Amino acid sequence: MLGLRANLPQFLLLVLVNAFVGGMVGIERSILPELAQQEFGLAERTAILSFIAVFGVTKAAANYFAGRLGDRWGRKPVLVAGWVIAAPVPFLLMWAPSWDWVVVANVFLGVSQGLTWSTAVVMKIDLAGPRNRGLAMGLNEFAGYFAVAIAAWGTGYIAARYGLRPEPFYLGVIFLIFGFVLSVFLVKETKGHADHEAASASTLSEPPSNGEIFRLATWRDRNLSSATQAGFVNNLNDGLAWGLFPLIFAAAGLGLDAVGVLAALYPAVWGLTQLITGGLSDRWGRKWLIASGMWLQAVGIIAIALWWSFAGFATGAVLLGLGTAMVYPTLLAAIGDVAHPSWRSSAVGVYRLWRDLGYAAGAIIAGVVADRFGLGNAALVIAGMTFLSGVVVAVRMTETHKR
């Protein structure tokens, strides 16, 4: 049976699991750029942001294969495999003798995040059915990104009192244990729900091949590809926020405590307001929430680039978080609207492939521009790209939700 009410216990369990998935990313958000400078002596921003580029590429590839494997083998085995691959991450970060070890840790983290987060998304779509898809994605992304915020604040707080290593990364061990145990012993397979929905949906004369699904989501289908490019630019922003914003905050003279608060503020606003925006997309539709959310993100980045004070940084972080909340669950819901249940997991995988390549693009673009033209100008370049992405959605995308 489909629907949130009919599957509430399992759905809430998956929300909790995704919180632990988000926490694994959050342990890096506030302190890794500082760690690069203080302990490993990295000065060039491009080198510092290398860990985000590696994370983005590996997570993007894992997203793609998670979608295909989820359609072929079921969702739960992919989820559990993601937790197994995450096991070395906190220990590599604690004991890394060189920056190369940190980069390797982010290879494991990227693969793990691609498998666990992608699968958690697909499992919730399976359970929710078409009526409450936006609400389901809002709850999923709330749990993940609010946990990112809590972990970012927690590691910043611990680092300010006990040092950059190893104590802040003990949180990652806790998240790892709980996420793995819940996934192995309590999470149930959901592919049967997708099969049920597919049986009751309009039948396909022949399901598209993996290559055709890739082309549809990348450029051929105007709605899928519009969502894909918006997801790419959205995570390009997140790569900027993850890697460059802590350097901007530190350059403005803020200490680790303040940097931790600001690093947590953006994903906290993002996570909390998705509780509202996901459900709103079920009532108002997807298109204009996505377009206006991209434009609001651009305004938030401009505020951080030009208003160098705690108040300016906080204002920009709030606006960026609100804009991202309007976009993030809505894009996933739009993919679920368009893709047939029989190949939906694969379509989500292609979307998340391109979306998370945005991390790598953001790290490279922001690093290169910052090294040559300054931190503020790097943020302004990303803001311009974000605004143009919203224009693409406004011009090319049609409404996908049949209300």
MOFEN-V316034 format. One record per residue. N is the residue number from 1. PHI is phi in whole degrees, -180 to 180 (NA if undefined). Layout:
N_PHI ; N_PHI
This chain:
1_NA ; 2_-95 ; 3_122 ; 4_-64 ; 5_-65 ; 6_-68 ; 7_-121 ; 8_-60 ; 9_-58 ; 10_-69 ; 11_-63 ; 12_-65 ; 13_-62 ; 14_-68 ; 15_-61 ; 16_-64 ; 17_-59 ; 18_-69 ; 19_-64 ; 20_-68 ; 21_-61 ; 22_-63 ; 23_-60 ; 24_-64 ; 25_-76 ; 26_-62 ; 27_-65 ; 28_-98 ; 29_-64 ; 30_-101 ; 31_-119 ; 32_-66 ; 33_-59 ; 34_-66 ; 35_-61 ; 36_-61 ; 37_-78 ; 38_-77 ; 39_-95 ; 40_-114 ; 41_68 ; 42_-79 ; 43_-112 ; 44_-72 ; 45_-64 ; 46_-61 ; 47_-68 ; 48_-61 ; 49_-83 ; 50_-60 ; 51_-66 ; 52_-73 ; 53_-61 ; 54_-64 ; 55_-58 ; 56_-64 ; 57_-65 ; 58_-69 ; 59_-67 ; 60_-61 ; 61_-63 ; 62_-65 ; 63_-57 ; 64_-62 ; 65_-73 ; 66_-62 ; 67_-63 ; 68_-66 ; 69_-68 ; 70_-65 ; 71_-71 ; 72_-88 ; 73_-108 ; 74_106 ; 75_-84 ; 76_-61 ; 77_-58 ; 78_-68 ; 79_-60 ; 80_-65 ; 81_-60 ; 82_-62 ; 83_-70 ; 84_-61 ; 85_-68 ; 86_-74 ; 87_-54 ; 88_-74 ; 89_-59 ; 90_-62 ; 91_-73 ; 92_-63 ; 93_-68 ; 94_-66 ; 95_-112 ; 96_-56 ; 97_-84 ; 98_-148 ; 99_-64 ; 100_-59 ; 101_-66 ; 102_-64 ; 103_-63 ; 104_-62 ; 105_-57 ; 106_-79 ; 107_-66 ; 108_-60 ; 109_-64 ; 110_-63 ; 111_-63 ; 112_-61 ; 113_-64 ; 114_-61 ; 115_-73 ; 116_-75 ; 117_-70 ; 118_-59 ; 119_-69 ; 120_-62 ; 121_-61 ; 122_-63 ; 123_-64 ; 124_-71 ; 125_-62 ; 126_-56 ; 127_-74 ; 128_-74 ; 129_75 ; 130_-73 ; 131_-68 ; 132_-117 ; 133_-64 ; 134_-64 ; 135_-62 ; 136_-61 ; 137_-70 ; 138_-63 ; 139_-66 ; 140_-61 ; 141_-72 ; 142_-57 ; 143_-61 ; 144_-65 ; 145_-86 ; 146_-68 ; 147_-66 ; 148_-56 ; 149_-64 ; 150_-62 ; 151_-67 ; 152_-64 ; 153_-64 ; 154_-63 ; 155_-68 ; 156_-64 ; 157_-63 ; 158_-66 ; 159_-63 ; 160_-66 ; 161_-104 ; 162_-122 ; 163_109 ; 164_-72 ; 165_-148 ; 166_-93 ; 167_-55 ; 168_-59 ; 169_-85 ; 170_-61 ; 171_-58 ; 172_-63 ; 173_-65 ; 174_-63 ; 175_-60 ; 176_-61 ; 177_-64 ; 178_-67 ; 179_-62 ; 180_-66 ; 181_-62 ; 182_-63 ; 183_-67 ; 184_-74 ; 185_-100 ; 186_-120 ; 187_-70 ; 188_-110 ; 189_-64 ; 190_-118 ; 191_-60 ; 192_-60 ; 193_-66 ; 194_-66 ; 195_-63 ; 196_-64 ; 197_-65 ; 198_-63 ; 199_-66 ; 200_-92 ; 201_-85 ; 202_-61 ; 203_-80 ; 204_-103 ; 205_-63 ; 206_-156 ; 207_-60 ; 208_-68 ; 209_-72 ; 210_-61 ; 211_-65 ; 212_-68 ; 213_-60 ; 214_-60 ; 215_-68 ; 216_-60 ; 217_-76 ; 218_-93 ; 219_-152 ; 220_-77 ; 221_-88 ; 222_-65 ; 223_-79 ; 224_-61 ; 225_-71 ; 226_-64 ; 227_-65 ; 228_-64 ; 229_-68 ; 230_-66 ; 231_-64 ; 232_-59 ; 233_-70 ; 234_-59 ; 235_-79 ; 236_-59 ; 237_-61 ; 238_-67 ; 239_-61 ; 240_-61 ; 241_-64 ; 242_-69 ; 243_-95 ; 244_-98 ; 245_-59 ; 246_-59 ; 247_-70 ; 248_-63 ; 249_-62 ; 250_-67 ; 251_-65 ; 252_-82 ; 253_93 ; 254_-85 ; 255_-85 ; 256_-61 ; 257_-59 ; 258_-67 ; 259_-61 ; 260_-62 ; 261_-63 ; 262_-68 ; 263_-64 ; 264_-84 ; 265_-64 ; 266_-61 ; 267_-69 ; 268_-67 ; 269_-63 ; 270_-56 ; 271_-66 ; 272_-66 ; 273_-74 ; 274_-65 ; 275_-61 ; 276_-96 ; 277_-68 ; 278_-61 ; 279_-68 ; 280_-61 ; 281_-66 ; 282_-72 ; 283_-100 ; 284_-96 ; 285_103 ; 286_-94 ; 287_-56 ; 288_-79 ; 289_-64 ; 290_-67 ; 291_-62 ; 292_-69 ; 293_-66 ; 294_-64 ; 295_-67 ; 296_-67 ; 297_-59 ; 298_-60 ; 299_-64 ; 300_-63 ; 301_-66 ; 302_-61 ; 303_-60 ; 304_-68 ; 305_-68 ; 306_-108 ; 307_-115 ; 308_-84 ; 309_-157 ; 310_-59 ; 311_-63 ; 312_-66 ; 313_-62 ; 314_-66 ; 315_-61 ; 316_-63 ; 317_-64 ; 318_-65 ; 319_-63 ; 320_-64 ; 321_-65 ; 322_-63 ; 323_-63 ; 324_-67 ; 325_-63 ; 326_-68 ; 327_-94 ; 328_-62 ; 329_-71 ; 330_-69 ; 331_-63 ; 332_-63 ; 333_-64 ; 334_-65 ; 335_-61 ; 336_-64 ; 337_-64 ; 338_-86 ; 339_-75 ; 340_-66 ; 341_-54 ; 342_-71 ; 343_-130 ; 344_-65 ; 345_-60 ; 346_-67 ; 347_-65 ; 348_-61 ; 349_-63 ; 350_-67 ; 351_-56 ; 352_-73 ; 353_-57 ; 354_-69 ; 355_-59 ; 356_-83 ; 357_-64 ; 358_-60 ; 359_-56 ; 360_-64 ; 361_-63 ; 362_-63 ; 363_-64 ; 364_-69 ; 365_-63 ; 366_-63 ; 367_-65 ; 368_-65 ; 369_-66 ; 370_-64 ; 371_-67 ; 372_-99 ; 373_-126 ; 374_106 ; 375_-62 ; 376_-63 ; 377_-66 ; 378_-61 ; 379_-65 ; 380_-67 ; 381_-61 ; 382_-65 ; 383_-61 ; 384_-64 ; 385_-64 ; 386_-67 ; 387_-61 ; 388_-64 ; 389_-62 ; 390_-62 ; 391_-64 ; 392_-59 ; 393_-62 ; 394_-62 ; 395_-86 ; 396_-101 ; 397_-84 ; 398_-107 ; 399_-66 ; 400_-101 ; 401_-92 ; 402_-87 ; 403_-80
